[in-house]
Amino acid sequence: MRWLPDTTPDDTDMRQFFYFVTSHPIVVLSIAAVVALGLASQILLLESNTSPDAFIPPGHPALALKKEVEDSFGLREPFALGVIRDGPGGFLLPDSVRLIQRLTERIEDLPGVEPGDVLSLASESGIYFEDGEPGFERLMPKVPATAAQIDALKRDVFSYELYRGTLVAEDGSAACILIRPKSEQQADELYRQLQALLEDFPTGDEELVVAGEAAVRAHMGAAVSQDALRMNFICPAVMFLLIVLAYRTPRGMVLPMCVIGGASAMALGLMSLSGVPVYIVTNGIFVVIMAVGVADSLHLVGQYYEEQLHLDGRTRQQLIVDACMALWYPVLITSATDVAGFFSLYLVGIMPPIRYFGLFTCAGVIGALIYSYTVIPAGLAVLPLKTSGAFVRSRGTAGEVRAVDATGRMLGRLGSFAFRRWRMVLLLTAVLIAVVAFGASKLIINDARILAFKDHHPIVRAANILNERFDGTSHLNIVITASKKDAMLQPEVLHKIEQLERYSESLAYVGGTHSVAGWVKRAHQKMHEDDPAYYAIPDDTEETRYYLDVLSAPTSPMADLLGEVVDKSYSRANLTLRMKSSQYIHQRPVIELLQAYLDEHFSAGGPLRAELAGRVNLDYHWLRIIRTSHIRSVSFAFLCVLLLTGLMFRSAVAGLLCTATVGMAVVTIYAIMGFSDIPLGVGTSMFASIAIGAGVNFPIHILDRLRVEMADSPGNDADVFRDAFTFTGRALFFTAGVVSIGFLLLCVSEFQTLVRFGLLISVGMLVSFLTSVTLLPAVLAALRPRFLWGRSVPGAKRP
């Protein structure tokens, strides 16, 4: 039997509230429906934002510098269309070269695409000098038909540092067409046009792949919408089937679904009204709220059925109110810990998508609490009393409770066993702690936008192919600024850039570079009939000026490309590094080594100042944020759980026990990540705060039940533990199952980020439950804390 503790606050007010709800059920249900439908209507107005820049705070210096450099040098993140041919001769065969020409022409004809936006063998030019006079000619004025013409094309193309490793692979196995969208908005449409173009484009034995930062972003935009549709259809259906198993009655199915429906409408509707777009991580809010929000309603419905085992002449309304009064306080505290876990992501988080995920999931948790306090009692009030097939009014022999099904009896025996054999349980736990501590020590921080997709995804495969054959699809910029005009014409400055370029190319994962020094050296060599000895920086400043003036002239087809490496005043230069990996673990050493080099050779206050900029630098900064953000949010969540549970039970020991229980779950997840090579990234960094806030629900409900039952039945410890785990343990078992499988539904997502997030939270919920029904009773038996054994907790008799 469940007695109400006198120690819970505002019992009278809450009893009056539940009497009001059950006295006016139709009005309450109507208001709840209107609010839910009104907010749900706003969900259709949600927009998406898959820009990689969204993951860093708007005012961050790295973001401001990236945008300023892009504007200054006209830099744009391109699509990379690879033409791959692994047969003899590679792409340097007439048919393959003709394919490149046809593709270039068709891409240039796409709406909104201008000829200067497309770079390929068929569009780019080279410079030559005849009697000192400059001239330009296409790299491929016509498709070569003979072996001699193919060889000439190969020599010409491979002699340009600008094109080698970008438009052609070093080994000749592939060529690349770069398409530079004018904006992120155009990139989304252009990606769809490219997909449609390539779907039926005639090829021979060549393979066509599309990758690049623009392609990753554009594909994310389409995938976010498809992902939401897939999860919005599959998840409610699966959750409904899971809820059916808990109590096997229509009301036990429909009412919890109404709660999570209202909570989801509140979260997503408010998100839309606030003008916050859908990011990759916030795409999982609906599933998360369904998983977390169902817990309150399952407990209340379960208590309603348990109350019917001891009717004691109560009316239907009295029974419903008593069921709500038995759990309103622990449900309030568990909802508060859920809010603490999610709100920590908003309060101490730094990345906007993660902050909004935390904020609006908090709104969903609060919505689930409100709907549980209203829809559940109101819905039960309009229906006649009916028990669940999982509960029967009988008791077995030897005092064993048989008022529930086999699941409840099994959990009762498990709790009793852990209480009696606490030494064995603690010994096994100590061994497990050693194992998980070792696994957790192997955890690393790593992420990349491409890692958001599953390993077998076409865009992942395309990126791997292009990074393997070319210099790389990720770009890092080093901006060198001089205090004087024409500084970039000086030999000593160009030599310094050349040395920086050589150092950069010596670093792992740096495939190639593009700088003004390379342009000057190539022009100087061309002026001297391609003599390799003249592939060097000239000593004469005016000679360098002549080369750059010719290349940047309005009639030069190479002016736009030169503008990417030097400004018109020749006082600012951009060195672009092409990297073969976009992963943080590969980019971080490059960034840190380069920064050290710049600090040494471009000291503050000197004639030249150098700064890191661009996409890779931005990624480095926002991924560095993960460590700080994760530590802050986890610390805040633990502190909130400790304070809330300590205040609830008026015991620091109780607070520590609840915190330690979820701490075990968090460390176990760290170990699984370490053993499975799952890094701490954008999505996975959110799991700990959520696991803490949601996982603490299990020890709270168990300790609350034990506290009251121990005061009601002093001296019968084993029976109390058995009975508590029989009833409360059963409710927690189904809650853990529904919540865990609810998070597992994120595995239907196309994004590996959400899949891993769902898996980790699911494991965390299961570990929290198992720890609560095994380790927690063993620790209680060993410590015999005063808040359970040392003082009386009076019970309020039922009315």
DOKE-901784 format. One record per residue (C-alpha): y, x negated, z negated. Coordinates in Angstrom, 2 decimals, padded with zeros to 5 digits. Layout:
BEGIN
north; east; up
Y; X; Z
...
This chain:
BEGIN
north; east; up
000.00; 000.00; 000.00
003.50; -001.27; 000.88
006.06; -001.06; -001.95
009.81; -001.49; -001.46
011.45; -004.33; -003.39
014.51; -003.50; -005.48
015.98; -006.85; -004.49
016.88; -005.85; -000.92
020.58; -005.06; -000.50
022.08; -001.64; 000.26
018.81; 000.29; 000.06
020.64; 003.53; -000.63
022.94; 003.22; 002.33
020.09; 002.32; 004.66
017.94; 005.20; 003.40
020.82; 007.57; 004.11
021.19; 006.02; 007.56
017.53; 006.55; 008.44
017.66; 010.11; 007.07
020.63; 010.76; 009.34
018.83; 009.32; 012.38
015.67; 011.34; 011.75
017.72; 014.50; 011.06
019.53; 014.26; 014.43
016.92; 012.66; 016.72
018.00; 014.34; 019.97
021.64; 013.30; 019.53
020.62; 009.72; 018.67
018.24; 009.44; 021.63
020.83; 010.93; 024.00
023.51; 008.46; 022.92
021.06; 005.56; 023.21
020.09; 006.67; 026.72
023.70; 007.06; 027.89
024.67; 003.63; 026.60
021.60; 001.99; 028.15
022.05; 003.68; 031.53
025.77; 002.93; 031.59
025.20; -000.77; 030.96
022.21; -000.90; 033.31
024.41; 000.36; 036.15
026.45; -002.84; 035.88
023.43; -005.08; 036.46
023.54; -004.48; 040.21
026.99; -006.10; 040.28
025.73; -009.44; 038.96
026.36; -012.43; 041.23
024.61; -015.80; 041.26
025.92; -019.34; 040.94
023.54; -022.15; 041.85
026.15; -024.86; 042.23
025.02; -028.09; 040.57
028.58; -028.51; 039.30
028.07; -025.43; 037.09
026.02; -027.46; 034.61
028.93; -029.58; 033.46
032.01; -028.28; 031.61
034.89; -027.54; 034.04
037.26; -030.04; 032.42
034.82; -032.96; 032.31
036.37; -036.18; 033.73
033.29; -036.92; 035.90
033.60; -033.53; 037.60
037.35; -033.91; 038.14
036.85; -037.39; 039.60
034.07; -036.20; 041.90
036.24; -033.46; 043.35
039.24; -035.77; 043.69
037.19; -038.40; 045.54
035.65; -035.78; 047.83
039.11; -034.53; 048.74
040.53; -038.02; 049.22
037.77; -039.32; 051.48
036.58; -036.05; 053.05
033.10; -036.37; 051.55
030.65; -033.49; 051.87
027.06; -033.18; 050.74
025.01; -032.80; 053.93
021.81; -031.13; 055.01
019.31; -033.72; 056.21
017.03; -032.54; 059.02
014.25; -035.05; 059.47
012.34; -035.49; 062.72
009.11; -037.17; 061.66
006.60; -038.73; 064.01
003.88; -040.99; 062.62
002.17; -041.77; 065.94
002.56; -045.00; 067.93
006.18; -045.64; 068.80
007.47; -043.33; 066.08
010.40; -041.21; 067.23
011.39; -043.80; 069.87
009.68; -041.99; 072.72
011.44; -039.97; 075.43
010.06; -036.62; 074.28
011.01; -037.19; 070.64
014.48; -038.44; 071.52
014.94; -035.43; 073.82
013.93; -033.19; 070.89
016.69; -034.77; 068.80
019.20; -034.10; 071.55
018.15; -030.44; 071.89
018.28; -029.90; 068.13
021.74; -031.47; 067.95
023.07; -029.21; 070.70
021.58; -026.07; 069.13
022.95; -026.92; 065.69
026.42; -027.58; 067.12
026.28; -024.09; 068.69
025.66; -022.38; 065.34
028.57; -020.18; 064.13
031.11; -022.11; 062.07
029.67; -025.52; 062.96
031.95; -027.97; 064.78
030.73; -031.03; 066.72
032.16; -033.38; 064.08
030.03; -031.72; 061.42
026.77; -032.92; 063.03
025.68; -036.57; 063.00
022.69; -037.73; 065.05
021.60; -040.21; 067.69
022.84; -037.71; 070.27
026.31; -037.32; 068.76
027.40; -040.68; 067.36
029.10; -043.59; 069.07
029.37; -047.34; 068.84
032.29; -049.69; 069.47
032.53; -052.51; 071.97
035.21; -054.96; 073.03
035.80; -056.12; 076.59
038.31; -058.92; 077.00
039.61; -058.02; 073.54
040.17; -054.39; 074.42
038.25; -051.81; 072.37
036.08; -049.07; 073.77
033.59; -046.50; 072.52
030.34; -045.25; 073.95
027.68; -042.85; 072.80
024.64; -044.39; 071.20
022.60; -042.26; 073.53
024.67; -041.16; 076.55
021.48; -039.86; 078.09
017.86; -039.54; 077.08
016.13; -042.90; 077.76
013.31; -042.59; 080.24
011.94; -046.14; 080.38
010.67; -048.66; 077.86
013.68; -050.90; 078.55
016.09; -048.06; 077.82
014.21; -047.23; 074.63
014.43; -050.88; 073.52
018.15; -050.95; 074.27
018.70; -047.80; 072.21
016.71; -049.27; 069.38
018.69; -052.52; 069.35
022.00; -050.72; 069.47
021.24; -048.17; 066.76
019.58; -050.59; 064.36
022.49; -053.02; 064.64
024.76; -050.57; 062.83
024.53; -050.61; 059.03
026.08; -047.15; 059.11
023.18; -045.63; 061.07
020.24; -047.72; 059.89
018.53; -045.93; 057.04
020.59; -042.78; 057.58
020.10; -041.58; 061.17
017.02; -043.72; 061.85
014.26; -044.92; 059.55
013.84; -048.68; 059.21
010.26; -048.49; 060.51
011.17; -046.21; 063.43
008.89; -043.42; 062.19
011.66; -040.86; 061.80
015.14; -039.87; 062.79
017.57; -037.70; 060.90
020.25; -035.19; 061.81
022.95; -034.78; 059.18
024.85; -031.48; 059.02
027.90; -031.39; 056.77
028.96; -027.88; 055.67
032.65; -027.34; 055.04
032.06; -025.54; 051.74
029.32; -024.36; 049.39
029.76; -020.83; 050.71
029.18; -021.99; 054.28
026.20; -024.05; 053.13
024.29; -020.94; 052.03
024.75; -019.24; 055.39
024.14; -022.44; 057.33
020.85; -022.98; 055.50
019.64; -019.54; 056.56
020.66; -020.29; 060.14
018.83; -023.61; 060.10
015.68; -021.97; 058.77
015.83; -019.35; 061.51
016.45; -022.03; 064.16
013.58; -024.25; 063.08
011.08; -021.44; 062.55
010.11; -021.24; 066.23
011.74; -024.38; 067.62
009.37; -025.99; 070.16
008.06; -029.40; 069.12
005.29; -031.74; 070.14
003.58; -033.83; 067.48
006.84; -034.15; 065.52
007.34; -032.56; 062.12
010.70; -031.06; 061.18
011.81; -030.98; 057.51
015.09; -030.06; 055.83
016.27; -031.61; 052.56
019.40; -033.03; 050.99
021.60; -031.85; 048.12
023.06; -029.04; 050.21
019.59; -027.77; 051.09
018.45; -027.81; 047.46
021.50; -025.86; 046.37
021.29; -023.34; 049.21
017.59; -022.74; 048.64
018.23; -022.19; 044.95
020.72; -019.47; 045.84
018.11; -017.51; 047.77
015.33; -018.25; 045.29
017.30; -016.99; 042.27
017.54; -013.50; 043.76
013.90; -013.45; 044.85
012.87; -014.72; 041.43
014.74; -011.96; 039.63
013.16; -009.26; 041.79
009.68; -010.67; 041.25
010.01; -010.93; 037.47
011.79; -007.58; 037.11
008.80; -005.80; 038.66
005.90; -007.78; 037.23
007.05; -008.38; 033.66
007.63; -004.77; 032.50
004.25; -003.72; 033.88
002.41; -006.53; 032.09
004.34; -006.00; 028.85
003.45; -002.30; 028.94
-000.25; -003.09; 029.23
-000.04; -005.54; 026.34
001.73; -003.05; 024.07
-001.00; -000.50; 024.83
-003.53; -002.76; 023.11
-001.60; -002.88; 019.84
-001.81; 000.77; 018.73
-003.41; 002.64; 021.64
-001.16; 005.72; 021.42
001.53; 007.03; 023.82
004.30; 006.75; 021.24
003.15; 003.25; 020.36
003.62; 002.34; 024.02
006.71; 004.27; 025.10
009.02; 003.66; 022.13
008.77; -000.17; 022.17
009.38; -000.10; 025.94
012.51; 001.99; 025.37
013.71; -000.59; 022.85
013.30; -003.55; 025.17
014.76; -001.54; 028.05
017.90; -000.76; 026.05
018.15; -004.36; 024.81
017.83; -005.75; 028.34
020.47; -003.34; 029.63
022.81; -004.42; 026.85
022.39; -008.14; 027.57
022.59; -008.04; 031.36
025.15; -005.24; 031.49
027.52; -007.12; 029.19
026.91; -010.25; 031.20
028.01; -008.44; 034.35
031.05; -006.87; 032.66
032.08; -010.32; 031.43
032.03; -011.69; 034.96
029.38; -014.30; 034.13
027.11; -015.08; 037.12
023.36; -015.58; 037.11
022.32; -019.23; 036.89
018.79; -020.55; 037.19
018.30; -020.63; 033.43
019.95; -017.25; 032.79
017.60; -015.76; 035.38
015.00; -015.67; 032.60
017.09; -013.61; 030.15
015.35; -010.35; 031.08
011.89; -011.72; 030.38
013.00; -013.46; 027.17
014.55; -010.28; 025.78
011.44; -008.28; 026.63
009.32; -010.82; 024.79
011.56; -011.19; 021.73
012.84; -007.62; 021.52
009.41; -006.02; 021.31
008.62; -007.64; 017.95
010.85; -005.39; 015.83
009.55; -002.17; 017.34
005.91; -003.25; 017.02
006.36; -003.93; 013.31
008.09; -000.61; 012.68
005.50; 001.39; 014.62
002.72; -000.47; 012.83
004.29; 000.31; 009.44
004.55; 003.98; 010.47
000.80; 004.07; 011.11
000.05; 002.20; 007.87
002.11; 004.67; 005.85
-000.13; 007.47; 007.13
-003.07; 005.89; 005.30
-001.42; 007.05; 002.05
000.36; 010.33; 002.79
000.79; 011.32; -000.87
002.24; 014.69; 000.11
005.21; 013.22; 001.99
006.82; 015.10; 004.86
006.97; 013.59; 008.34
010.64; 012.67; 007.85
009.97; 011.06; 004.47
007.11; 009.03; 005.92
009.20; 007.75; 008.84
012.10; 006.86; 006.52
009.74; 005.07; 004.12
008.24; 003.09; 007.00
011.72; 002.03; 008.15
012.80; 001.23; 004.60
009.73; -000.95; 004.07
010.72; -003.25; 006.94
014.43; -002.84; 007.66
015.40; -005.89; 005.62
012.80; -008.37; 006.94
013.44; -007.03; 010.45
017.16; -007.63; 009.90
016.53; -011.20; 008.72
014.11; -011.99; 011.55
016.65; -010.64; 014.05
019.30; -012.79; 012.38
017.12; -015.88; 012.78
016.54; -014.96; 016.43
020.30; -014.67; 016.87
020.77; -018.01; 015.11
018.35; -019.70; 017.49
019.99; -018.31; 020.61
023.55; -018.52; 019.32
023.07; -022.20; 018.54
022.72; -022.74; 022.28
026.11; -021.12; 022.77
027.91; -022.51; 019.75
026.95; -026.18; 019.99
025.75; -026.29; 023.60
027.85; -028.00; 026.23
026.44; -026.87; 029.59
027.91; -023.49; 030.63
024.61; -022.00; 031.96
022.79; -022.80; 028.72
025.68; -021.51; 026.61
025.72; -018.20; 028.48
021.94; -017.96; 028.21
022.27; -018.24; 024.43
025.21; -015.84; 024.18
023.81; -012.95; 026.20
020.30; -013.31; 024.85
021.95; -012.90; 021.44
023.42; -009.65; 022.75
019.92; -008.57; 023.78
018.45; -009.41; 020.35
021.20; -007.42; 018.62
020.56; -004.60; 021.08
016.84; -004.68; 020.23
017.68; -004.46; 016.51
020.03; -001.51; 017.03
017.55; 000.35; 019.23
014.72; -000.38; 016.79
016.77; 001.12; 013.95
017.61; 004.21; 016.02
015.24; 004.91; 018.91
012.05; 004.20; 016.94
012.72; 006.55; 013.98
014.39; 009.16; 016.22
011.51; 009.07; 018.69
008.94; 009.40; 015.90
010.93; 012.26; 014.37
010.59; 014.47; 017.44
006.82; 013.98; 017.54
004.16; 015.34; 015.17
002.38; 012.97; 012.81
-000.48; 011.18; 014.52
-002.34; 008.08; 013.46
-003.55; 005.26; 015.65
-007.16; 004.61; 016.57
-006.67; 001.16; 015.06
-006.30; 002.70; 011.56
-008.85; 004.83; 009.62
-008.62; 006.15; 006.07
-011.53; 004.43; 004.36
-012.42; 001.42; 002.24
-015.49; -000.72; 002.49
-017.66; -002.15; -000.24
-016.77; -005.09; -002.45
-013.11; -004.21; -002.19
-012.83; -005.22; 001.48
-010.15; -003.28; 003.27
-011.54; -001.34; 006.21
-008.42; 000.67; 006.96
-007.89; -001.22; 010.17
-009.94; -002.45; 013.08
-011.90; -005.68; 013.38
-008.77; -007.66; 014.26
-007.12; -006.80; 010.97
-010.28; -007.50; 008.96
-010.72; -010.86; 010.68
-007.14; -011.91; 009.84
-007.63; -010.75; 006.26
-010.67; -012.99; 005.90
-008.78; -015.88; 007.55
-005.85; -015.61; 005.13
-008.19; -015.37; 002.17
-010.18; -018.40; 003.37
-007.03; -020.52; 003.80
-005.91; -019.51; 000.32
-009.24; -020.40; -001.30
-009.97; -023.57; 000.72
-006.44; -024.91; 000.70
-007.46; -028.55; 000.27
-009.55; -028.49; 003.45
-006.74; -026.80; 005.38
-004.15; -029.31; 004.17
-006.40; -032.25; 005.04
-006.96; -031.01; 008.59
-003.22; -030.35; 008.91
-002.43; -033.94; 007.89
-004.66; -035.22; 010.69
-003.00; -032.88; 013.18
000.46; -033.99; 012.07
-000.44; -037.61; 012.79
-001.62; -036.67; 016.28
001.42; -034.57; 017.13
003.80; -037.20; 015.77
002.28; -039.75; 018.14
002.58; -037.36; 021.07
006.17; -036.48; 020.21
007.08; -040.18; 020.25
006.22; -040.25; 023.97
008.84; -037.63; 024.86
011.48; -038.68; 027.39
014.66; -037.14; 028.82
014.60; -036.52; 032.56
015.64; -033.91; 035.08
016.88; -033.35; 038.61
017.69; -030.24; 040.60
014.73; -030.91; 042.87
012.48; -030.85; 039.79
013.44; -027.21; 039.27
010.96; -026.43; 042.05
007.21; -026.71; 041.74
005.61; -029.90; 043.02
004.04; -028.27; 046.08
007.25; -026.54; 047.17
008.29; -027.31; 050.80
011.73; -028.51; 049.78
010.19; -030.96; 047.29
007.87; -032.28; 049.97
010.77; -032.59; 052.42
012.87; -034.52; 049.89
009.98; -036.89; 049.16
009.44; -037.55; 052.88
013.10; -038.30; 053.58
013.53; -040.44; 050.46
010.47; -042.44; 051.42
011.51; -043.09; 055.03
015.29; -043.29; 054.75
017.75; -044.88; 052.35
017.88; -041.76; 050.20
019.42; -038.31; 050.01
021.38; -038.77; 046.75
024.77; -040.42; 046.83
026.69; -042.46; 044.26
030.28; -043.45; 044.95
032.20; -046.45; 043.64
035.93; -046.02; 044.20
037.97; -049.24; 044.28
041.70; -048.72; 043.84
044.38; -051.40; 044.31
047.94; -051.30; 043.06
049.32; -052.47; 046.40
049.26; -051.08; 049.91
047.05; -052.92; 052.46
045.01; -054.53; 049.68
041.77; -053.59; 051.45
042.73; -055.85; 054.34
042.72; -058.96; 052.17
039.64; -061.21; 052.62
039.25; -061.78; 048.88
039.17; -058.02; 048.24
036.67; -057.38; 051.03
034.50; -060.22; 049.74
034.58; -058.65; 046.29
033.45; -055.32; 047.77
030.75; -057.17; 049.73
029.48; -058.81; 046.53
029.44; -055.46; 044.77
027.52; -054.05; 047.72
024.91; -056.80; 047.53
024.49; -056.35; 043.80
024.10; -052.60; 044.26
021.41; -053.04; 046.91
019.43; -055.26; 044.53
018.98; -052.38; 042.09
015.85; -050.25; 042.03
016.02; -046.94; 043.95
019.18; -047.95; 045.82
018.15; -047.67; 049.46
021.35; -048.67; 051.20
025.13; -048.79; 051.09
028.13; -047.85; 053.21
031.48; -049.62; 052.77
034.62; -050.73; 054.58
033.32; -054.32; 054.38
030.35; -053.35; 056.55
032.63; -051.74; 059.16
034.84; -054.82; 059.35
031.87; -057.18; 059.67
030.29; -055.11; 062.44
033.55; -054.85; 064.39
034.09; -058.60; 064.01
030.60; -059.23; 065.38
031.19; -056.86; 068.30
034.44; -058.65; 069.14
032.39; -061.86; 069.47
029.66; -060.52; 071.76
027.25; -059.55; 069.00
026.89; -063.12; 067.76
025.10; -062.86; 064.35
027.24; -065.67; 063.03
030.28; -063.40; 063.23
028.75; -060.67; 061.09
031.20; -061.70; 058.42
034.61; -060.83; 057.01
037.38; -062.51; 059.02
039.83; -064.80; 057.24
042.80; -063.34; 059.11
044.25; -060.21; 057.51
045.84; -059.07; 060.77
042.50; -059.31; 062.56
040.99; -057.02; 059.95
043.93; -054.62; 060.33
043.36; -054.54; 064.09
039.70; -053.57; 063.70
040.41; -050.81; 061.19
043.38; -049.47; 063.18
041.21; -049.24; 066.28
038.36; -047.52; 064.44
040.69; -045.03; 062.72
042.82; -044.21; 065.77
043.02; -040.49; 066.75
041.02; -041.24; 069.90
038.22; -042.94; 067.96
035.03; -040.87; 067.59
034.32; -042.93; 064.48
037.58; -042.13; 062.66
036.11; -039.49; 060.36
033.29; -041.77; 059.25
035.70; -044.63; 058.59
037.84; -042.23; 056.57
034.90; -041.86; 054.18
035.19; -045.51; 053.09
038.90; -046.38; 053.18
042.16; -044.44; 052.99
044.99; -044.65; 055.53
047.13; -046.88; 053.33
044.27; -049.35; 052.93
044.85; -049.32; 049.17
041.73; -047.42; 048.19
038.11; -047.83; 049.25
034.88; -045.96; 048.64
031.52; -047.69; 048.46
028.69; -045.18; 048.89
025.24; -045.95; 047.51
022.31; -044.00; 048.91
019.58; -043.49; 046.33
015.92; -042.69; 046.90
015.61; -040.56; 043.79
017.71; -037.87; 042.13
015.85; -038.12; 038.82
017.77; -039.10; 035.71
015.26; -041.75; 034.62
015.83; -043.56; 037.93
019.57; -043.01; 038.16
020.45; -043.92; 034.58
019.61; -047.67; 034.84
021.57; -047.91; 038.07
024.62; -046.25; 036.55
024.53; -048.34; 033.41
023.99; -051.65; 035.23
026.76; -050.89; 037.70
029.14; -049.89; 034.95
028.47; -053.20; 033.21
029.10; -055.04; 036.50
032.35; -053.17; 037.07
033.52; -053.86; 033.52
032.96; -057.57; 034.10
034.30; -057.98; 037.65
036.91; -055.22; 037.85
038.47; -055.57; 034.42
041.12; -053.17; 033.22
044.63; -054.29; 034.04
043.52; -056.43; 036.98
044.61; -056.02; 040.61
041.58; -053.85; 041.37
040.18; -050.91; 039.44
036.70; -049.54; 040.11
035.23; -046.22; 039.00
031.87; -044.53; 039.42
032.02; -041.09; 041.02
030.04; -038.67; 043.14
026.97; -036.52; 042.68
024.75; -039.14; 041.03
027.44; -040.06; 038.51
028.02; -036.39; 037.72
024.29; -035.80; 037.26
024.13; -038.78; 034.93
026.87; -037.37; 032.73
025.59; -033.82; 032.46
022.04; -035.02; 031.79
023.33; -037.32; 029.06
024.69; -034.15; 027.49
021.14; -032.81; 027.05
020.31; -035.15; 024.17
023.49; -034.33; 022.24
023.30; -030.62; 022.99
019.62; -030.44; 022.03
020.06; -032.24; 018.71
023.03; -030.07; 017.78
021.38; -026.77; 018.67
018.11; -027.64; 016.90
019.93; -028.81; 013.77
022.06; -025.66; 013.73
019.01; -023.42; 014.21
017.08; -025.14; 011.40
020.09; -024.91; 009.08
020.55; -021.19; 009.81
016.86; -020.49; 009.24
016.88; -022.42; 005.97
019.96; -020.59; 004.69
018.95; -017.11; 005.83
015.39; -017.27; 004.50
016.50; -018.97; 001.30
019.00; -016.19; 000.67
016.53; -013.48; 001.65
013.94; -014.63; -000.89
016.52; -016.06; -003.31
014.49; -019.25; -003.28
015.14; -022.65; -001.74
011.37; -023.24; -001.71
010.82; -020.11; 000.37
013.48; -021.26; 002.80
011.86; -024.68; 003.09
008.42; -023.12; 003.66
009.73; -020.93; 006.49
011.59; -023.86; 008.02
008.58; -026.18; 007.74
006.35; -023.58; 009.40
008.49; -023.40; 012.53
009.13; -027.13; 012.31
005.40; -027.66; 012.78
005.55; -025.53; 015.93
008.51; -027.47; 017.34
006.90; -030.88; 016.71
003.68; -029.62; 018.30
005.60; -028.65; 021.43
007.24; -032.09; 021.51
003.74; -033.59; 021.34
002.47; -031.42; 024.17
005.46; -032.47; 026.27
004.85; -036.12; 025.44
001.14; -036.01; 026.25
001.68; -033.92; 029.42
004.63; -035.96; 030.77
006.90; -032.92; 030.57
010.40; -034.31; 030.06
013.21; -032.87; 028.02
015.47; -031.40; 030.68
017.88; -028.55; 031.23
015.30; -025.78; 030.84
012.97; -027.41; 028.34
015.86; -028.43; 026.07
016.37; -024.76; 025.17
012.89; -024.15; 023.80
013.31; -025.63; 020.31
016.21; -023.45; 019.14
014.47; -020.34; 020.48
011.12; -021.32; 018.99
012.78; -021.86; 015.61
014.66; -018.56; 015.63
011.79; -016.45; 016.95
008.90; -018.35; 015.35
010.23; -017.97; 011.82
009.59; -014.22; 012.07
005.93; -014.84; 011.21
006.37; -016.60; 007.84
009.21; -014.21; 006.90
007.03; -011.11; 007.26
004.10; -012.74; 005.46
006.16; -014.01; 002.53
007.98; -010.70; 002.24
004.68; -008.83; 002.06
003.15; -011.29; -000.40
006.21; -011.25; -002.65
006.05; -007.49; -003.10
002.26; -007.20; -003.30
001.97; -010.05; -005.82
004.40; -008.27; -008.13
002.51; -005.01; -007.68
-000.97; -006.50; -008.29
-000.64; -009.51; -010.63
-003.82; -011.47; -011.23
-005.56; -010.32; -008.03
-004.36; -013.19; -005.84
-007.31; -013.35; -003.45
-007.24; -009.58; -002.88
-003.49; -009.63; -002.34
-003.74; -012.38; 000.27
-006.60; -010.61; 002.02
-004.80; -007.25; 002.11
-001.48; -008.80; 003.19
-003.03; -010.67; 006.09
-005.12; -007.65; 007.03
-002.12; -005.42; 007.68
000.87; -007.71; 008.22
-001.34; -010.33; 009.85
-002.60; -007.76; 012.34
000.94; -006.72; 013.28
001.89; -010.38; 013.65
-001.21; -011.04; 015.74
-000.19; -008.47; 018.33
003.44; -009.52; 018.11
002.45; -013.13; 018.75
000.25; -012.05; 021.65
002.87; -009.85; 023.27
005.70; -012.35; 022.76
003.61; -015.31; 023.95
002.33; -013.56; 027.03
005.83; -012.22; 027.61
007.14; -015.77; 027.83
004.14; -016.75; 029.93
005.34; -014.22; 032.49
008.04; -016.73; 033.36
005.22; -018.56; 035.14
005.65; -016.12; 038.04
009.00; -017.79; 038.66
009.41; -020.04; 041.68
011.33; -022.46; 039.48
009.34; -025.02; 037.54
012.23; -025.11; 035.06
011.52; -021.53; 033.96
007.75; -022.00; 034.16
007.81; -024.91; 031.72
010.30; -023.13; 029.50
008.02; -020.09; 029.30
004.94; -022.19; 028.63
006.57; -024.14; 025.83
007.99; -021.09; 024.06
004.64; -019.34; 024.40
002.86; -022.27; 022.79
005.54; -022.38; 020.09
004.98; -018.72; 019.21
001.21; -019.18; 018.99
001.54; -022.29; 016.84
004.02; -020.54; 014.54
001.60; -017.64; 014.14
-001.43; -019.85; 013.53
000.50; -022.01; 011.07
001.65; -018.88; 009.24
-001.90; -017.54; 008.79
-003.57; -020.85; 007.95
-001.25; -023.58; 006.70
001.22; -021.29; 004.91
-001.34; -019.64; 002.58
-002.86; -023.07; 001.88
000.54; -024.50; 000.90
001.24; -021.45; -001.24
-002.10; -021.91; -003.02
-001.33; -025.58; -003.63
002.28; -025.16; -004.81
002.11; -021.69; -006.39
005.90; -021.34; -005.99
007.89; -019.44; -008.57
009.30; -016.89; -006.12
005.72; -015.52; -005.78
004.05; -016.29; -009.11
006.74; -017.22; -011.56
008.81; -014.08; -011.83
008.47; -010.34; -011.56
009.62; -008.54; -008.47
009.86; -004.88; -009.42
008.87; -002.28; -006.91
010.57; 000.98; -006.14
008.25; 003.92; -006.40
007.88; 006.09; -003.39
009.81; 009.30; -003.45
